[in-house]
Amino acid sequence: MTRLDRRALFTSGAAAALLAATGAAVQATPQPGGVLRLAVPRADDVMERVARWALFDALTEIGPDGVVRGELATSWRASMDARVWTFDLREDARFQSGQLMTAHDVKASILRMPLRESEILGVWVVSPHKVRLELDAPNPQLPYLLADQAHVITANGAPVDPLDQADGTGCYRVVRAQAGRHFRAERKPVHYKDGHAGWFDAVEIIVIPDDTARAEALRDGFVDVAALPTPDTLLEHRALFFHPSAHEMALAAKSAVGVPRKIGVQSALDDGRIVERWWMG
């Protein structure tokens, strides 16, 4: 296989893992500011998949080190048989509309999309910031499952699409979104992840169907990162990084783009949070 699968690249975060594995991060400490311009192919709804992690959060997330950690949930605990789970929720997470997130939003969002590995028998609001759910069978992997993009939390459990109507708790608010073509979002002035994630002032994702055209856009400085470009026009540019190699290029990026250094080594677990976790050095 000469190229990485497009869906795998952006849903599993393989691009981030590849960059980190080659030491491409320009600085050890993320730097706030700047605008990320990312060129992607049209196939497999890549633009939408990357954009959603700018706009939405889930109860849990998989960190760059491959370890599950709380996102909208501050803690959780399970019954002895791992069938009943209780999640404590953040009290400072706001949707794009300004509305504070509550357990009612979490309950509606969990019920919006069924789990692949388990059936949810019920979800109960214990308090404004605590929910309990019961599964049909033991599942100790539930916190990992809830980190999937299918389980992002929305206001009143609303659908995640269309993106131009998104009401999520992510670091960014959508400015404009045209399905399959273009997406722009800007950093929220105040967010619970301040100082930990969401380093760009703004992000633009541009769909450029042709591989050669994406490469030329990167070469000529119109974008900062290009996914699955044709390498021919890029190989002479020393200020670019090629991953996994110049001959099997899955992604090319300017040297000024920084990425997390710690990535899960057994599998690509950075789950496509490019917009939230990368920075401009």
N, C-alpha and C positions, 0 to 999 in steps of 0.2 A: 504494500500500500504506500503510495507516494505522498498522500496528504492525510492529515487527521480529519476524522469525521466532523462536519460542521456542528452538528447538534452536541456531540460530546465535548467539543472545544468550549462552547459557551454555557452549557448547562452544568457541566461538572467543574468548570474553572480550569481546564487543562492549560489554557493560555497563561494564567497566572503561575501555575506550577512550573511550566516550561521556562518562563522568564526568570523566576526565582532560582531554579535549578542551575541556570547559567550565570548567576550573579549579576543580573542586569539592573538591579536596584541601584540608582545613582547615589542615594544617601541612605544611611541606616535609619534616620529619623524622618518620618513623613513631613512634608512641607505644605502648609495651607496655601490656597490661591491658584489662579490659573484656570484655563478652560481646556478640558480634554475633548479632542475631536477624534472620533472613532469611526472608521469606515468598515462596513460589514457586507457580506453577501446577502442576497434576498432570500435564499433558501432557508427553510426550517424556522421562520419567524425569529431569526437571530436578534434583530433589533429589539423586538418586544421582550425577549427573554432577558437581555442585558438591561433594558430600561426598567423593567419591573423591580429589580433590586435597588434601583435608585429611589423608587417611589413607595415601596412597601417593606414592612418588616414581618417577621414570623415570631412565634413564641420562643423559638430557639434558633441558633445558628451554628454552623460548623466553622470554627476559626481557621486561620491560615495554618495552624499547627495540626489540624485534623481532629481537634477535640470539640465535642459539643458543649455549648455554653448558652446562658440565657441571653435573650434579646428583649422581647416584650415581657417575658417571664423572668422574674428575679430569682425564683427558686421553684423546685418541684419535688414531690415525693410520691412514692407508689406504695400500694398495699403489698403484703408479703407475697402474694401471687402475681403481682405486676398486672393486675386487671383494672384496678381503680387508681386513678392518678389525680393529684391535686396540684394546681399551678398558682403560685402567687404572682401577681402582675405589677408592672410598673404603674406608678401613679402620675408620672410626668410626661407620658407619651401623648402627643396630639396629632390628629389627622390634619390633612392639608386645609380642611375647612376651619380649623381652629378648635374643633371639638375634642375634649379629652377622651382618650380611650378608656372603656370600662369593660367589665366582665361580660356585659351583654353583647358588645361588639365581638368579643372573643368567641362566645358561644355561637353566635350566628355565623361567624366565619368558619369555625370548625365543622359545623353542620353543612356548610356550603359544598364542601368537597370531601367525599369519603376517603378513608385511608385505604391504601392498596393492600396492606398486609393484615388488617384487622377490621372488624366491624364495630362501630361505635354504638353502644346500646343506649347511651344517654349522656347529656351534658347539663350540669346544674350550676347556676350562679350562687355561690356560697356567700359572697359579699361583693361590693362594688369592684374589688380588685382581687378576687379569688374565684377560680372555677374548678369544678371536679368533673371528670369524665370516666365512664365505665366502658371497658372493652368486652367483647364476647369471649376472648381468650387471653391468656397471659401474653404480654409483649414488652419485654424489658427494653426494646429498642425504640419505644415511642418517642423519646426526646429527639432522636436522630430523624425519625420520620417527619416530625413536625417542623424540621428545618427546611423541608422541601418547599420550593416556590409554589407548589399547589396549595400550601396551607398558610399563605400570608394573611394577615389580619386587615380587614377593611371595615369602614364605618357601617355598622348595621349588617355586616356580612355581604355587602354589595359586590357585584362582579368586578374583577380586576380590569376588564376591558370594557369600553375603549380607553386607551391610556390618557386621552385628553380630558377624561372625566374622572380620573383616578383620585381617590380620597384615602390615601395611605399615610402611615406614620414614618415613612422613610426620610432620609436626610435631605431629599430634594423635592421640589414642587415642579410639576410640569408647566412649561411655558407654551409649548406647542408640540403636537404629535400628529403625524400623518401616517397612517398604517402602511407599512412596507416601504416607506420612503425616508422619513426624517423625524428626529426626536430631539427636543431640547428641554433641559431642566436646569433650574438654578437652586443653589444651596439655600435652605431655610435659614433665616437670621438666627434662630435659637432652636437647638435640638438636643435631646438627651445624650446624643453621642458626641457632642462637641469635645474636641481634643482627642478623640479616639477613632473617628471615621468620618468620611465625607469631606475629603480635603479640597476638592475642586470648588471654585466659585460657581462653575457651570459645566455642563457636559452636553455635547452634541453627538448624536449617533446618525450617521448618514449611510443609507443603503446605496451601494454602488455594485450592480450585478456583475460587471465584468472584472475578472481577476487582474488583468493588465491595467485597467483604468484605476483600480484601487491602489496598485503599486505606484502608478504615476502620480496619484494624488498625494501619497506619502512622500515620494521623491521630490515633488515640487513644493512641499510644505503646506499643502491644503489640509492635511490631517496629521495627527500625531501617532496613530496606531492604525494598521491595516490588517484585517484578518484574511488569511488564505490568499495572499497576493501572488502574482506571477513574479518569480525572483529575477528575471532577466534584466530588468531596468534598475534593480536595486543593489546589485552585488558590488558595485564600485563605490558605494557610499559608506564610508567608515563610521559615520555618526548614527548608524542604525544597528539594531540587534535583530538577528534572525533566529527563529526557533521552530522546530528543534535543530535545524541546520539550514544552510543556504540552499541545499538541494531538496529538502523536504520541508519547505517553509510553511508552517501553520500560521505564523504571525510575525509581523515586522513592526518595530516601534522605534521612535526616536530615542536617543540616549538620555534625553531629559526626563523620560517617563520612569517613575519609580514604582516598584511593586513590593509587597511583603516578602521578607527574606525567608520566613518560616512557613513552609507548606508541607502538608502531609506527604510523606515519601512513599507510602504503600499504595495510595491511590490519590487521584486529583480531587481534593476535598474543598477547594476554595470556592466552589459552587457559583461561579459566575459573577461575583460581587465586584466586578471591575470598577464600576463607577464609585462605589463606596470606599474601596480599600486602596486603590492606586493613588498616586499623587504626581505632581509636576515638580521636578527638582530644580 
